Amino acid sequence: MEKYNIKDPALEYMAKSIHGANIPEDIDIPPESAGLRALAHGFHYLIDDHKKMELEFPM
């Protein structure tokens, strides 16, 4: 976002959500981050990496 100077509010919010899912200290900013993290960890326990990525990408 910063590198390419992207200022779209929807993409900024999505970037914050993804950042929060990856950085435990920021998991509550915004609250959707916890859901994204839970999805990723849940898939980890169910299936192999290739199938996991196939199912996660649409999300």
Order of alpha helices (4+ residues) and beta strands (2+ residues): alpha-alpha-alpha
